[in-house]
Amino acid sequence: MFEKEQKIAEQFDPSERTVVFPGGCLDMLRNCPDGVFGLVVTSPPYNIGKEYEKRLKLDSYLAQQAEVIRECVRCLSPRGSVCWQVGNYVDDGAIIPLDTILYPIFTSLGLRMRNRIIWHFEHGLHCSKRFSGRYETIVWFTKSDEYVFDLDPVRVPQKYPGKKYFKGPNAGKYSCNPLGKNPGDLWVIPNVKSNHVEKTEHPCQFPVELIERLVLSMTKKDDWVFDPFLGSGTTVVAAVRHGRRGAGAEVVPKYVNLARERIEAELAGTLRTRPMHKPVYDPVEAGNSLTIAPWTAKTDAAQMVLLEKQRKRERYATR
């Protein structure tokens, strides 16, 4: 972690360590040298009419995104990566997956797609005329075939750590990597909703642990991590937490202030976040009484309370 007194600069300079640019990302990018960023990661506006975005026709939106992506690629290191986290554009009830229509923009700039990562979460808007959306995607592109990637810092626990080879030259030896397994391209990470420890006033905040996984696997110490749509500052928080340099641009003044506050808290070691690799909350395992549907019970309310007390006693008695 960096020194607490480290300042947060407003203008990008390669000699800085942390930058929050109060303005449009294109204005910032035009002053950035070629090949300076090790990782560009962002969750851009989805063009769905949030308070911080002006809803555009889809063609105009794509043209706007293309301009930003083009500048990001110019500033990307030859061994660098771009991770664009997006959801769906909704047009009169029909969805258009934004990653599919952004894909040609990235490939036209010579980038190579390495993964289409599915981020799955449990909470969100409940739909009545289609199945509720419970995932977004992270499209990962690299500038060349020689790119930074380190799997070890983001490995997850093995499901069967005691498993051994049962035949062949390695029979009897453990078959699992002792450091853990590859997390795969389906990531189950809770999204930031009202009861999340990281929740702020920003309406579309993504969790720090999501970006930590990208930062740790795709950059090295002191590499620059850049977010063109910084929002609440999550990307820079994840970067500085792991000894990287972090920079971002944000046009909304209240979110600029919010990002600075969160980054300053991280530098001071006081920012509360959900830890990486923490298991997803299981309400049944946790003994939450709200998992019992009252309309399925055959007893009256008083009996239900008594039954719950009895279940809790039995549960704790077995521990």
Phi, psi and omega in degrees: 000145182283170179295145183299327184278003179304132181273156175256114182282157177259340180244142182285135173210133182304340181279347180282173176241333183218128183225129170237105183272119181275076182174187182290146184295328180294323177297322178288314185298325182296342178258008180261139180288162177297144169066025186270334186266135175278330181211132169248120181222134183200164168236093186287166173305139183269002182062044179245008174091024175294164186299334184266004181229151175259120184294127183243160169298148187303318180298320179292321178299314180296322178296320178295315178297319181300321180295318179293314181299319181300315179291323178298319180294322177300321184273001184274138176298150177303334179257013186272173181231154172239128176237114184249111184261117186221166176243228182241144170270129182254123182236103179054045177088348179260139181262147175233112180296116186295329181295329181288327181270346173274338183308312181298332179295314180295314183291330178293341179265008176088008181280154181245129182278129181257323179207151166245098186273130177263120175262113181257137177219166188260341188242148180167191180297135177269122180268152179248341182243008173199169179292139182297136179287126181227030175205158168224172183238151172240113177266125185250120178239151174238159183278337180209181177275351176255091185231157179285126173204121180232109184284329189304317182293345184242013176298152179243161183302143176293144177287321180231076185296340181268005183291139180234158173293137182257354176204173179085186184294340180258014181306132180091346178270154178294137184264353184263149173289124183297341179277352182116180184251162174299129183291351179076187183252017171239108185253120178262100182225126181302138175277164186274100177244190193303326183260011180282140184299337183265000189300132175234191179282351180292131187283342184227057184274133175259156187287147181300319184297333177296316181282328177304318181298322179287316181298314184292325185272338189243002179223166174246168178308137177075358174294151175276132173245124187239138176235112182288342178233078195293326180060238184273005173092010186303318182299315181292324176302312181296323181294307184291333178299329185245029171076019175260167173270140183233138179217149177199161178239143180212133184268337184273117185306319183292331178280331172300313179296319179297315180299315180299318180298317181290321179293318178298320177295321177295317178297328179275353180079022184245358182286127179271127178220163176282126184295147173299145175070005176292131181301147176294139182299128176248107185298328179289313178299326180281354178077027180289121183292343181286356177282350180266117181285121183296333182283354178262351182278142179263356181260166178278177187301317181297320179293325179296319178298316180297318180297318179297319178298319179296318179297320180295318178299318180294321181294313181290331181292338182268358183265000000 
